Every structure is written in structure tokens, then in C-alpha cells.
């Protein structure tokens, strides 16, 4: 590969990593053309960008990033490597798990960089499947915060209103003195 082409590929990988906050390093070697096309279609439908990369070029990108957490991914750069770029942190893991449940060994998780954390090894797949997106976490927090408010509103609607009204009247009287 010519030096100019290598530089273009490195720039493309850097741009994708800058655009997508999460990426998975997977092995898709051994998939036939039909299975590869199905995987690419599923990735497209789930908002995942799938590209095959050379390990040496990805290693250069990781080294240039000077990110200690990202450098933990280097041992996974052996054999055939494909990258799955995504906005949603758990979607690629769920897709890989779906393929594994269907009896396919590929795609196989090698490592992932998700929410600024490195996950190395196929044994991390279950952890990655259970990662919640930022929006899901915000929704859970809002739900937890609303629960006490709903209890107060319910108490007010079930006869506690008279007590609260008396309390408010007393506070107003004290404020007016």
C-alpha cells in the first residue's frame, strides 16, 4: 500500500473515531458473501458503520490519539479486524449477541471503546449489551425523581389537601406579620 493511501485510510479512521464516540473491534473473517452482506445490512439498519481495517493502521491511529484508555485495545489487534462505529453504545453488542444466538461464531468481539472506556475480550460482550445510553440513564433519573412527587400529589388528592391548605394559610399569616 502506498504511503499516500495509508495516510488517507488513517485520516478516515481518525475522522470516524471523532464522529462516533463508540467503536467495536470485531473479527468477521470466514463469513461468506451472503452472511457478510446480511451483517452489513443489519449494521446499516441499526445505525452502525462497519469497515474493515488493517491492524497496523488502526494501531497508528490509537498511538496518535495518546489516550491511555484507548491504548488498552492494542492487544486485540491481531488477525482480521473490522470496526463497528456507533452513536448508541450497546447496539453493536446486541447485534453480535443476536448473531451468536443464531449459531454463528462471527462477528466475534475482540474489544470495544465505549463511553471512553476500553473493554478487551469476548467475555465483555454481556457487559456491553447491558450498557445504557445517556438518554436511557437520564430517563431513569427523571423517573426516580418523579416518584416522590407523584406520592405527594397522590396524598394531596386523597384528603391531605385540607392539612396542606391550613399549613399554607398559617405560613401566609406569619409572612404578613
GUGUZA-586507 format. One line per 8 residues: number of its first residue (from 1); their letters; for each residue z, x, y of N, C-alpha, C, O. Coordinates in nm, 3 decimals, m for minus. Example, Ala and Ser with C-alpha at 12.3 -4.5 7.8 and 13.67 -1.06 7.14 Angstrom:
BEGIN
1 = as = 0.780 1.319 m0.569 0.780 1.230 m0.450 0.780 1.320 m0.330 0.846 1.424 m0.332 ~ 0.708 1.285 m0.225 0.714 1.367 m0.106 0.787 1.290 0.003 0.804 1.341 0.114
***
This chain:
BEGIN
1 = xxxxxxxx = 0.000 0.085 m0.117 0.000 0.000 0.000 0.000 0.089 0.123 0.078 0.184 0.133 ~ m0.088 0.057 0.217 m0.098 0.136 0.339 0.024 0.115 0.428 0.089 0.010 0.426 ~ 0.052 0.217 0.507 0.169 0.215 0.593 0.167 0.097 0.690 0.270 0.035 0.714 ~ 0.051 0.065 0.745 0.041 m0.047 0.840 0.075 m0.179 0.772 0.143 m0.263 0.830 ~ 0.027 m0.196 0.649 0.055 m0.317 0.574 0.204 m0.328 0.540 0.262 m0.437 0.548 ~ 0.264 m0.215 0.503 0.407 m0.215 0.474 0.486 m0.256 0.598 0.580 m0.335 0.588 ~ 0.448 m0.203 0.714 0.516 m0.238 0.838 0.502 m0.386 0.870 0.596 m0.447 0.922 ~ 0.387 m0.443 0.841 0.366 m0.587 0.864 0.454 m0.670 0.771 0.514 m0.769 0.813
9 = xxxxxxxx = 0.462 m0.630 0.646 0.545 m0.703 0.549 0.692 m0.693 0.589 0.765 m0.792 0.584 ~ 0.737 m0.574 0.628 0.876 m0.555 0.672 0.904 m0.643 0.793 1.009 m0.707 0.801 ~ 0.811 m0.647 0.888 0.829 m0.730 1.008 0.836 m0.878 0.969 0.914 m0.954 1.027 ~ 0.755 m0.919 0.873 0.757 m1.059 0.828 0.891 m1.094 0.762 0.946 m1.202 0.786 ~ 0.943 m1.005 0.679 1.072 m1.029 0.614 1.182 m1.037 0.719 1.268 m1.125 0.713 ~ 1.180 m0.944 0.815 1.281 m0.946 0.923 1.274 m1.076 1.002 1.377 m1.133 1.037 ~ 1.152 m1.122 1.031 1.136 m1.247 1.106 1.190 m1.366 1.028 1.254 m1.453 1.086 ~ 1.164 m1.370 0.897 1.214 m1.479 0.815 1.366 m1.478 0.806 1.430 m1.583 0.811
17 = xxxxxxxx = 1.425 m1.359 0.794 1.571 m1.349 0.788 1.632 m1.391 0.922 1.740 m1.451 0.925 ~ 1.563 m1.359 1.032 1.613 m1.400 1.163 1.600 m1.552 1.180 1.685 m1.615 1.243 ~ 1.493 m1.610 1.125 1.469 m1.754 1.140 1.559 m1.837 1.049 1.610 m1.941 1.090 ~ 1.576 m1.792 0.926 1.655 m1.867 0.829 1.788 m1.794 0.806 1.788 m1.677 0.769 ~ 1.900 m1.861 0.828 2.029 m1.794 0.817 2.072 m1.764 0.673 2.162 m1.683 0.651 ~ 2.008 m1.827 0.575 2.047 m1.810 0.435 1.924 m1.770 0.354 1.815 m1.823 0.375 ~ 1.944 m1.676 0.261 1.835 m1.645 0.170 1.890 m1.607 0.033 1.998 m1.551 0.020 ~ 1.811 m1.640 m0.067 1.847 m1.613 m0.207 1.749 m1.511 m0.262 1.629 m1.517 m0.234
25 = xxxxxxxx = 1.799 m1.419 m0.342 1.716 m1.321 m0.412 1.710 m1.369 m0.557 1.812 m1.376 m0.625 ~ 1.589 m1.402 m0.602 1.573 m1.460 m0.735 1.465 m1.385 m0.813 1.383 m1.313 m0.757 ~ 1.469 m1.405 m0.943 1.368 m1.350 m1.034 1.285 m1.466 m1.087 1.339 m1.555 m1.153 ~ 1.155 m1.465 m1.058 1.067 m1.570 m1.110 0.962 m1.513 m1.204 0.866 m1.581 m1.239 ~ 0.979 m1.388 m1.243 0.882 m1.323 m1.332 0.879 m1.397 m1.466 0.982 m1.441 m1.516 ~ 0.762 m1.409 m1.520 0.747 m1.472 m1.650 0.709 m1.619 m1.642 0.675 m1.679 m1.744 ~ 0.715 m1.678 m1.523 0.672 m1.816 m1.509 0.520 m1.821 m1.516 0.452 m1.739 m1.455 ~ 0.467 m1.916 m1.590 0.321 m1.930 m1.594 0.273 m1.994 m1.465 0.354 m2.034 m1.381
33 = xxxxxxxx = 0.142 m2.005 m1.449 0.085 m2.055 m1.324 0.131 m2.197 m1.293 0.161 m2.229 m1.178 ~ 0.137 m2.282 m1.394 0.180 m2.421 m1.373 0.325 m2.430 m1.329 0.359 m2.506 m1.238 ~ 0.411 m2.352 m1.395 0.553 m2.353 m1.358 0.576 m2.294 m1.219 0.660 m2.342 m1.144 ~ 0.499 m2.190 m1.186 0.511 m2.129 m1.053 0.466 m2.228 m0.946 0.530 m2.239 m0.842 ~ 0.358 m2.300 m0.972 0.310 m2.400 m0.876 0.413 m2.511 m0.860 0.436 m2.558 m0.749 ~ 0.474 m2.554 m0.969 0.576 m2.659 m0.962 0.697 m2.610 m0.882 0.752 m2.684 m0.801 ~ 0.738 m2.485 m0.905 0.850 m2.428 m0.830 0.817 m2.421 m0.682 0.900 m2.458 m0.598 ~ 0.700 m2.375 m0.649 0.660 m2.366 m0.508 0.657 m2.504 m0.443 0.698 m2.520 m0.328
41 = xxxxxxxx = 0.608 m2.604 m0.516 0.603 m2.741 m0.465 0.745 m2.794 m0.441 0.773 m2.855 m0.337 ~ 0.835 m2.771 m0.537 0.973 m2.815 m0.522 1.040 m2.745 m0.404 1.115 m2.806 m0.328 ~ 1.012 m2.616 m0.389 1.068 m2.541 m0.275 1.018 m2.600 m0.144 1.096 m2.620 m0.051 ~ 0.890 m2.627 m0.136 0.832 m2.684 m0.015 0.897 m2.819 0.016 0.934 m2.845 0.131 ~ 0.911 m2.903 m0.084 0.971 m3.036 m0.065 1.117 m3.029 m0.020 1.165 m3.120 0.048 ~ 1.187 m2.922 m0.059 1.329 m2.907 m0.024 1.349 m2.825 0.104 1.462 m2.800 0.143 ~ 1.241 m2.782 0.168 1.252 m2.704 0.290 1.285 m2.558 0.267 1.344 m2.492 0.353 ~ 1.247 m2.508 0.150 1.272 m2.368 0.115 1.141 m2.292 0.125 1.037 m2.339 0.078
49 = xxxxxxxx = 1.146 m2.175 0.186 1.028 m2.088 0.193 1.042 m1.984 0.083 1.139 m1.908 0.082 ~ 0.946 m1.979 m0.009 0.950 m1.888 m0.123 0.844 m1.779 m0.106 0.726 m1.809 m0.087 ~ 0.888 m1.653 m0.112 0.793 m1.541 m0.104 0.833 m1.434 m0.205 0.952 m1.414 m0.233 ~ 0.733 m1.368 m0.258 0.756 m1.255 m0.349 0.754 m1.128 m0.265 0.668 m1.112 m0.179 ~ 0.850 m1.039 m0.289 0.862 m0.916 m0.209 0.877 m0.795 m0.298 0.915 m0.805 m0.415 ~ 0.846 m0.680 m0.240 0.871 m0.553 m0.309 1.015 m0.512 m0.279 1.061 m0.522 m0.165 ~ 1.083 m0.465 m0.380 1.223 m0.426 m0.366 1.241 m0.317 m0.260 1.337 m0.322 m0.183 ~ 1.151 m0.220 m0.256 1.166 m0.110 m0.162 1.155 m0.159 m0.018 1.225 m0.110 0.071
57 = xxxxxxxx = 1.067 m0.256 0.006 1.052 m0.308 0.141 1.173 m0.393 0.182 1.219 m0.385 0.296 ~ 1.224 m0.473 0.090 1.344 m0.552 0.118 1.464 m0.459 0.140 1.548 m0.485 0.226 ~ 1.472 m0.352 0.061 1.579 m0.254 0.078 1.574 m0.194 0.218 1.678 m0.174 0.281 ~ 1.454 m0.165 0.266 1.437 m0.109 0.401 1.485 m0.209 0.506 1.551 m0.171 0.602 ~ 1.452 m0.336 0.488 1.495 m0.440 0.583 1.648 m0.449 0.585 1.708 m0.457 0.692 ~ 1.710 m0.448 0.467 1.855 m0.457 0.459 1.920 m0.335 0.524 2.020 m0.347 0.595 ~ 1.864 m0.219 0.498 1.917 m0.095 0.556 1.905 m0.098 0.708 1.998 m0.058 0.778 ~ 1.792 m0.146 0.759 1.770 m0.152 0.904 1.862 m0.255 0.972 1.894 m0.241 1.090
65 = xxxxxxxx = 1.903 m0.357 0.898 1.989 m0.461 0.956 2.127 m0.408 0.990 2.195 m0.463 1.076 ~ 2.170 m0.301 0.924 2.301 m0.240 0.945 2.412 m0.344 0.939 2.503 m0.347 1.022 ~ 2.402 m0.429 0.838 2.501 m0.535 0.815 2.573 m0.501 0.685 2.511 m0.508 0.578 ~ 2.701 m0.463 0.690 2.771 m0.422 0.568 2.773 m0.530 0.459 2.765 m0.499 0.340 ~ 2.782 m0.654 0.499 2.783 m0.764 0.401 2.647 m0.775 0.332 2.640 m0.795 0.211 ~ 2.541 m0.762 0.410 2.406 m0.770 0.354 2.378 m0.651 0.262 2.302 m0.664 0.165 ~ 2.436 m0.537 0.290 2.414 m0.418 0.208 2.470 m0.435 0.066 2.431 m0.362 m0.025 ~ 2.560 m0.531 0.047 2.613 m0.559 m0.087 2.505 m0.616 m0.180 2.524 m0.620 m0.301
73 = xxxxxxxx = 2.394 m0.659 m0.124 2.284 m0.717 m0.203 2.195 m0.611 m0.268 2.119 m0.642 m0.359 ~ 2.204 m0.488 m0.222 2.115 m0.381 m0.269 2.114 m0.364 m0.421 2.006 m0.345 m0.477 ~ 2.228 m0.370 m0.492 2.223 m0.354 m0.638 2.138 m0.460 m0.709 2.095 m0.439 m0.822 ~ 2.115 m0.573 m0.646 2.035 m0.680 m0.707 1.885 m0.653 m0.696 1.805 m0.728 m0.753 ~ 1.847 m0.550 m0.624 1.705 m0.523 m0.602 1.646 m0.440 m0.715 1.606 m0.325 m0.696 ~ 1.640 m0.500 m0.830 1.577 m0.438 m0.947 1.488 m0.541 m1.014 1.518 m0.660 m1.014 ~ 1.380 m0.494 m1.071 1.288 m0.587 m1.137 1.210 m0.668 m1.034 1.204 m0.632 m0.916 ~ 1.150 m0.776 m1.080 1.073 m0.862 m0.990 1.166 m0.939 m0.898 1.272 m0.986 m0.940
81 = xxxxxxxx = 1.124 m0.951 m0.772 1.210 m1.015 m0.673 1.130 m1.112 m0.589 1.020 m1.083 m0.542 ~ 1.188 m1.230 m0.571 1.135 m1.329 m0.479 1.248 m1.371 m0.387 1.365 m1.367 m0.425 ~ 1.213 m1.410 m0.267 1.313 m1.455 m0.171 1.293 m1.604 m0.144 1.181 m1.653 m0.128 ~ 1.405 m1.674 m0.140 1.406 m1.816 m0.103 1.482 m1.826 0.030 1.604 m1.810 0.034 ~ 1.409 m1.852 0.138 1.469 m1.866 0.270 1.500 m2.014 0.294 1.421 m2.101 0.258 ~ 1.615 m2.042 0.354 1.652 m2.181 0.376 1.749 m2.198 0.492 1.823 m2.107 0.528 ~ 1.746 m2.317 0.551 1.844 m2.355 0.653 1.970 m2.408 0.586 2.082 m2.376 0.628 ~ 1.953 m2.488 0.481 2.066 m2.550 0.411 2.118 m2.454 0.304 2.041 m2.412 0.217
89 = xxxxxxxx = 2.245 m2.418 0.309 2.295 m2.312 0.221 2.293 m2.340 0.072 2.275 m2.247 m0.007 ~ 2.312 m2.464 0.029 2.325 m2.493 m0.114 2.197 m2.541 m0.181 2.192 m2.549 m0.303 ~ 2.095 m2.572 m0.104 1.974 m2.632 m0.161 1.905 m2.542 m0.265 1.872 m2.592 m0.372 ~ 1.884 m2.413 m0.238 1.822 m2.331 m0.342 1.906 m2.321 m0.469 1.851 m2.321 m0.579 ~ 2.037 m2.315 m0.454 2.124 m2.307 m0.572 2.110 m2.434 m0.656 2.105 m2.427 m0.779 ~ 2.104 m2.548 m0.591 2.087 m2.674 m0.663 1.952 m2.680 m0.734 1.941 m2.732 m0.845 ~ 1.849 m2.625 m0.669 1.716 m2.623 m0.730 1.716 m2.530 m0.852 1.660 m2.565 m0.956 ~ 1.777 m2.413 m0.840 1.785 m2.320 m0.953 1.862 m2.385 m1.068 1.822 m2.374 m1.184
97 = xxxxxxxx = 1.971 m2.452 m1.035 2.052 m2.518 m1.139 1.972 m2.628 m1.208 1.983 m2.647 m1.329 ~ 1.892 m2.700 m1.131 1.807 m2.806 m1.188 1.709 m2.747 m1.289 1.690 m2.803 m1.397 ~ 1.649 m2.635 m1.255 1.555 m2.570 m1.348 1.629 m2.519 m1.472 1.577 m2.529 m1.583 ~ 1.748 m2.465 m1.452 1.826 m2.414 m1.566 1.866 m2.527 m1.660 1.864 m2.510 m1.782 ~ 1.903 m2.643 m1.604 1.939 m2.758 m1.687 1.820 m2.808 m1.767 1.836 m2.862 m1.877 ~ 1.701 m2.791 m1.711 1.579 m2.835 m1.779 1.537 m2.738 m1.890 1.436 m2.760 m1.957 ~ 1.615 m2.632 m1.909 1.588 m2.538 m2.017 1.512 m2.413 m1.976 1.481 m2.329 m2.061 ~ 1.482 m2.400 m1.849 1.409 m2.282 m1.802 1.509 m2.174 m1.759 1.609 m2.202 m1.693
105 = xxxxxxxx = 1.481 m2.051 m1.797 1.565 m1.939 m1.755 1.529 m1.889 m1.616 1.605 m1.816 m1.553 ~ 1.412 m1.930 m1.569 1.364 m1.886 m1.438 1.342 m2.009 m1.351 1.299 m2.113 m1.402 ~ 1.370 m2.002 m1.225 1.414 m1.887 m1.149 1.559 m1.849 m1.183 1.643 m1.935 m1.209 ~ 1.583 m1.720 m1.181 1.717 m1.669 m1.211 1.776 m1.609 m1.084 1.713 m1.528 m1.016 ~ 1.897 m1.651 m1.052 1.965 m1.599 m0.934 2.006 m1.454 m0.956 2.066 m1.420 m1.058 ~ 1.972 m1.369 m0.859 2.015 m1.230 m0.862 2.125 m1.208 m0.758 2.225 m1.141 m0.785 ~ 2.104 m1.265 m0.639 2.201 m1.252 m0.531 2.163 m1.351 m0.421 2.056 m1.411 m0.424 ~ 2.253 m1.368 m0.326 2.227 m1.456 m0.213 2.305 m1.409 m0.091 2.412 m1.350 m0.103
113 = xxxxxxxx = 2.249 m1.436 0.023 2.317 m1.412 0.150 2.327 m1.548 0.219 2.230 m1.598 0.276 ~ 2.446 m1.607 0.211 2.466 m1.744 0.258 2.585 m1.747 0.353 2.693 m1.697 0.322 ~ 2.563 m1.806 0.469 2.666 m1.819 0.572 2.735 m1.685 0.599 2.857 m1.677 0.608 ~ 2.653 m1.582 0.612 2.695 m1.446 0.645 2.784 m1.382 0.539 2.863 m1.293 0.569 ~ 2.772 m1.430 0.415 2.847 m1.374 0.302 2.750 m1.340 0.190 2.654 m1.412 0.166 ~ 2.776 m1.231 0.121 2.692 m1.189 0.008 2.752 m1.243 m0.121 2.873 m1.238 m0.143 ~ 2.664 m1.293 m0.206 2.700 m1.340 m0.340 2.609 m1.265 m0.437 2.487 m1.284 m0.433 ~ 2.665 m1.182 m0.522 2.585 m1.100 m0.612 2.612 m1.141 m0.756 2.726 m1.146 m0.801
121 = xxxxxxxx = 2.505 m1.170 m0.828 2.517 m1.204 m0.970 2.488 m1.350 m0.998 2.513 m1.438 m0.916 ~ 2.435 m1.373 m1.117 2.401 m1.509 m1.160 2.525 m1.595 m1.177 2.517 m1.718 m1.169 ~ 2.641 m1.533 m1.199 2.764 m1.608 m1.217 2.812 m1.676 m1.088 2.905 m1.757 m1.093 ~ 2.751 m1.645 m0.976 2.789 m1.705 m0.847 2.714 m1.836 m0.819 2.734 m1.898 m0.715 ~ 2.628 m1.877 m0.911 2.546 m1.997 m0.889 2.631 m2.120 m0.863 2.603 m2.197 m0.771 ~ 2.734 m2.141 m0.942 2.819 m2.260 m0.926 2.888 m2.261 m0.790 2.900 m2.366 m0.727 ~ 2.933 m2.144 m0.744 2.995 m2.135 m0.611 2.894 m2.175 m0.504 2.927 m2.247 m0.409 ~ 2.771 m2.127 m0.519 2.668 m2.155 m0.420 2.629 m2.303 m0.421 2.599 m2.359 m0.315
129 = xxxxxxxx = 2.628 m2.365 m0.537 2.596 m2.508 m0.546 2.697 m2.590 m0.466 2.662 m2.691 m0.406 ~ 2.823 m2.547 m0.466 2.930 m2.624 m0.403 2.952 m2.592 m0.255 3.040 m2.651 m0.193 ~ 2.875 m2.501 m0.199 2.890 m2.469 m0.057 2.843 m2.587 0.026 2.738 m2.645 0.000 ~ 2.920 m2.620 0.126 2.886 m2.730 0.214 2.820 m2.676 0.341 2.853 m2.567 0.389 ~ 2.727 m2.754 0.392 2.661 m2.715 0.517 2.755 m2.739 0.634 2.858 m2.805 0.619 ~ 2.720 m2.689 0.747 2.801 m2.704 0.868 2.818 m2.853 0.900 2.927 m2.897 0.936 ~ 2.709 m2.929 0.888 2.713 m3.072 0.918 2.805 m3.147 0.822 2.877 m3.238 0.863 ~ 2.801 m3.110 0.694 2.889 m3.175 0.596 3.035 m3.147 0.627 3.120 m3.236 0.616
137 = xxxxxxxx = 3.066 m3.023 0.665 3.204 m2.988 0.700 3.251 m3.063 0.824 3.364 m3.111 0.828 ~ 3.165 m3.074 0.924 3.201 m3.148 1.045 3.226 m3.294 1.011 3.320 m3.355 1.063 ~ 3.143 m3.352 0.924 3.162 m3.490 0.881 3.296 m3.510 0.811 3.365 m3.609 0.835 ~ 3.333 m3.415 0.725 3.462 m3.424 0.656 3.578 m3.415 0.755 3.676 m3.490 0.743 ~ 3.568 m3.326 0.851 3.675 m3.311 0.951 3.688 m3.439 1.034 3.799 m3.485 1.060 ~ 3.576 m3.495 1.075 3.580 m3.619 1.152 3.643 m3.731 1.069 3.722 m3.810 1.121 ~ 3.608 m3.737 0.942 3.666 m3.838 0.853 3.817 m3.822 0.842 3.890 m3.921 0.843 ~ 3.864 m3.698 0.832 4.008 m3.674 0.822 4.079 m3.709 0.953 4.191 m3.759 0.951
145 = xxxxxxxx = 4.013 m3.684 1.066 4.074 m3.715 1.195 4.076 m3.866 1.221 4.167 m3.916 1.286 ~ 3.976 m3.937 1.171 3.969 m4.081 1.192 4.070 m4.157 1.108 4.112 m4.266 1.146 ~ 4.110 m4.103 0.997 4.201 m4.173 0.907 4.332 m4.212 0.975 4.370 m4.328 0.965 ~ 4.403 m4.123 1.044 4.526 m4.165 1.113 4.501 m4.269 1.222 4.582 m4.359 1.242 ~ 4.389 m4.256 1.293 4.357 m4.353 1.397 4.336 m4.491 1.337 4.378 m4.592 1.395 ~ 4.271 m4.497 1.222 4.248 m4.625 1.156 4.380 m4.688 1.114 4.395 m4.810 1.119 ~ 4.476 m4.607 1.073 4.608 m4.658 1.036 4.679 m4.718 1.158 4.741 m4.824 1.146 ~ 4.671 m4.653 1.273 4.733 m4.704 1.395 4.667 m4.835 1.437 4.736 m4.931 1.471
153 = xxxxxxxx = 4.536 m4.840 1.433 4.463 m4.961 1.471 4.499 m5.075 1.376 4.520 m5.188 1.419 ~ 4.507 m5.045 1.249 4.544 m5.146 1.150 4.684 m5.199 1.176 4.707 m5.319 1.167 ~ 4.777 m5.111 1.209 4.914 m5.154 1.237 4.919 m5.242 1.360 4.995 m5.339 1.365 ~ 4.838 m5.209 1.462 4.835 m5.290 1.583 4.780 m5.429 1.555 4.828 m5.529 1.609 ~ 4.679 m5.435 1.469 4.617 m5.563 1.437 4.705 m5.649 1.347 4.687 m5.770 1.345 ~ 4.797 m5.591 1.275 4.882 m5.665 1.181 5.020 m5.696 1.238 5.119 m5.689 1.165 ~ 5.029 m5.728 1.366 5.157 m5.771 1.421 5.232 m5.665 1.496 5.333 m5.695 1.560 ~ 5.188 m5.544 1.491 5.258 m5.439 1.564 5.223 m5.441 1.711 5.281 m5.366 1.789
161 = xxxxxxxx = 5.129 m5.526 1.750 5.084 m5.533 1.888 5.193 m5.574 1.984 5.197 m5.526 2.098 ~ 5.283 m5.664 1.939 5.390 m5.710 2.027 5.484 m5.595 2.060 5.528 m5.583 2.174 ~ 5.514 m5.513 1.963 5.604 m5.399 1.986 5.539 m5.299 2.082 5.604 m5.248 2.173 ~ 5.411 m5.273 2.060 5.339 m5.178 2.144 5.329 m5.233 2.286 5.346 m5.159 2.383 ~ 5.301 m5.362 2.299 5.290 m5.423 2.432 5.422 m5.408 2.508 5.421 m5.376 2.627 ~ 5.534 m5.429 2.440 5.664 m5.412 2.503 5.687 m5.269 2.546 5.742 m5.243 2.653 ~ 5.646 m5.177 2.464 5.661 m5.035 2.495 5.577 m4.998 2.616 5.624 m4.927 2.705 ~ 5.452 m5.045 2.620 5.364 m5.016 2.733 5.423 m5.075 2.861 5.422 m5.008 2.965
169 = xxxxxxxx = 5.476 m5.199 2.856 5.535 m5.264 2.974 5.654 m5.184 3.025 5.670 m5.166 3.146 ~ 5.738 m5.136 2.934 5.855 m5.057 2.972 5.812 m4.927 3.039 5.870 m4.887 3.140 ~ 5.709 m4.861 2.984 5.660 m4.736 3.043 5.602 m4.761 3.183 5.620 m4.679 3.272 ~ 5.533 m4.873 3.202 5.478 m4.905 3.334 5.588 m4.929 3.435 5.579 m4.884 3.549 ~ 5.692 m4.998 3.393 5.803 m5.026 3.483 5.873 m4.897 3.527 5.910 m4.882 3.643 ~ 5.889 m4.804 3.432 5.954 m4.675 3.465 5.867 m4.594 3.559 5.918 m4.524 3.647 ~ 5.734 m4.603 3.541 5.644 m4.528 3.625 5.641 m4.583 3.766 5.621 m4.508 3.862 ~ 5.662 m4.713 3.781 5.658 m4.777 3.913 5.786 m4.756 3.992 5.785 m4.776 4.114
177 = x = 5.897 m4.715 3.929 6.026 m4.696 3.999 6.029 m4.571 4.079 6.130 m4.541 4.143
***
